[in-house]
Amino acid sequence: MKQNQEQSQVSSQHDVNSPNKWEADYERGTDGWDLNGPTAVFKRLAASGRFKPGSMIVLGAGRGHDARLFARQGFQVTAVDFSPYAAREMQRLAEPDAPVQIVQSDLFRLPPEFDINFDYVLEYTCFCAIDPQRREEYADLVARLLRSPNPVLGKPGGIYINLAFPLDTHKGGPPYAVSLPEIFTLFGKRGFSLLQREIPADSVAQRQGLEELLIFQASQIFS
Ligand SMILES: C[S@@+](CC[C@H](N)C(=O)[O-])C[C@H]1O[C@@H](n2cnc3c(N)ncnc32)[C@H](O)[C@@H]1O
């Protein structure tokens, strides 16, 4: 029995669907994805004033650098991560003037009251972190979380902001390779329209040429 428990602990440390895998990376310091602050691409976007403050959910938020960035701009931010370490780090780094609701949860198990509740879904290196077999499920989730358009009131649908990385074709992961045609298909068939795509000049050096900023708008009514 004990041996079985140990075996399952070892295997869950390699299972991207389990918080144990991510917890182990944070504890060992093998969390090389962490930029120690918000990405310059989102800093520019947040400062542009193009998107007016509203409710935002950040999926796979890690230490919450990007969540706090948007909270500082007046967005009402909810940050989700299932790693207890990441949740503790978000609490440690919390800023009283930029409050973030920290939710330690598997993003695939968010409560129904989160549905149709957000003006924005934001993510960076989350799509590439989940099991690639769950990408359809992930796109369903984003579609469900975002506010639907309301043609009667003339209100547009919510916005999905994804700094898509890594745009290559390597085998294995995480990070698992990401392809733009796959993302366009996943979100296109759920009624999202592409508002913007941009190869950012201000990506961090090691990610230059490997990422693209994608901004979609939900244009289908979710029911
Ligand atoms: C590659 S890290 C990126 C963290 C952060 N976005 C950043 O850029 O620093 C992926 C994060 O997603 C979290 N994560 C992975 N799968 C998850 C899931 N199913 N539910 C909630 N969080 C998840 C991990 O715990 C980890 O913190």
The ligand as an SDF file (V2000), in Angstrom:
LIG
                    3D

 27 29  0  0  0  0  0  0  0  0999 V2000
    3.9310   27.7400  -16.8670 C   0  0  0  0  0  0  0  0  0  0  0  0
    3.1760   28.2960  -15.3940 S   0  0  0  0  0  0  0  0  0  0  0  0
    2.7340   29.9920  -15.8150 C   0  0  0  0  0  0  0  0  0  0  0  0
    2.4600   30.8500  -14.6120 C   0  0  0  0  0  0  0  0  0  0  0  0
    2.1900   32.3290  -14.9540 C   0  0  0  0  0  0  0  0  0  0  0  0
    1.1090   32.4910  -15.8990 N   0  0  0  0  0  0  0  0  0  0  0  0
    3.4290   32.9810  -15.4520 C   0  0  0  0  0  0  0  0  0  0  0  0
    3.4720   33.3470  -16.6590 O   0  0  0  0  0  0  0  0  0  0  0  0
    4.3670   33.1400  -14.6540 O   0  0  0  0  0  0  0  0  0  0  0  0
    1.6190   27.4760  -15.4350 C   0  0  0  0  0  0  0  0  0  0  0  0
    0.8080   27.6980  -14.1870 C   0  0  0  0  0  0  0  0  0  0  0  0
   -0.4730   27.1490  -14.3990 O   0  0  0  0  0  0  0  0  0  0  0  0
   -0.8620   26.4160  -13.2580 C   0  0  0  0  0  0  0  0  0  0  0  0
   -1.7740   25.3780  -13.7410 N   0  0  0  0  0  0  0  0  0  0  0  0
   -1.5060   24.3750  -14.6240 C   0  0  0  0  0  0  0  0  0  0  0  0
   -2.6000   23.6180  -14.8230 N   0  0  0  0  0  0  0  0  0  0  0  0
   -3.5770   24.1510  -14.0520 C   0  0  0  0  0  0  0  0  0  0  0  0
   -4.9340   23.8090  -13.8060 C   0  0  0  0  0  0  0  0  0  0  0  0
   -5.5000   22.7400  -14.3910 N   0  0  0  0  0  0  0  0  0  0  0  0
   -5.6480   24.5610  -12.9480 N   0  0  0  0  0  0  0  0  0  0  0  0
   -5.0920   25.6390  -12.3360 C   0  0  0  0  0  0  0  0  0  0  0  0
   -3.8040   26.0160  -12.5200 N   0  0  0  0  0  0  0  0  0  0  0  0
   -3.0640   25.2790  -13.3720 C   0  0  0  0  0  0  0  0  0  0  0  0
    0.4300   25.8870  -12.6470 C   0  0  0  0  0  0  0  0  0  0  0  0
    0.2970   25.6240  -11.2670 O   0  0  0  0  0  0  0  0  0  0  0  0
    1.3900   27.0350  -12.9450 C   0  0  0  0  0  0  0  0  0  0  0  0
    1.4220   27.9590  -11.8930 O   0  0  0  0  0  0  0  0  0  0  0  0
  1  2  1  0
  2  3  1  0
  2 10  1  0
  3  4  1  0
  4  5  1  0
  5  6  1  0
  5  7  1  0
  7  8  2  0
  7  9  1  0
 10 11  1  0
 11 12  1  0
 11 26  1  0
 12 13  1  0
 13 14  1  0
 13 24  1  0
 14 15  1  0
 14 23  1  0
 15 16  2  0
 16 17  1  0
 17 18  1  0
 17 23  2  0
 18 19  1  0
 18 20  2  0
 20 21  1  0
 21 22  2  0
 22 23  1  0
 24 25  1  0
 24 26  1  0
 26 27  1  0
M  CHG  2   2   1   9  -1
M  END
$$$$
